[in-house]
């Protein structure tokens, strides 16, 4: 009985630890405004609109995320926190959004690499 409870606890812990990596999420992506160029991100880096970077609420700084929209995929690096608008899952730099074929809002799926 003790072994069975211990096994269940280990399995639950593994789900918590690996859920972040194993699951993809979907929702709305938005684009940083050009006026944010040079502003400091939450990681301390200056925002570069020409870099393939993004803001995400949960993934650690430096994580690479695969973002897919409209049949296209890109890889971008997390350098900021956000977005803080309900329903939005990621903020992309203008160059990242253009690579996916949009400039405002788009439905995307996000997966940690």
Secondary structure, DSSP 8 states (H G I E B T S, - for coil): -HHHHHHHHHHHHHHHHHHHHH--EEEEEEE--GGGTT-B-TTS-B--TTSSEEE-SSS-TT-EEEEEETTEEEEEEEEE----STTEEEEE-HHHHHHHT-SSEEEEEEEE-
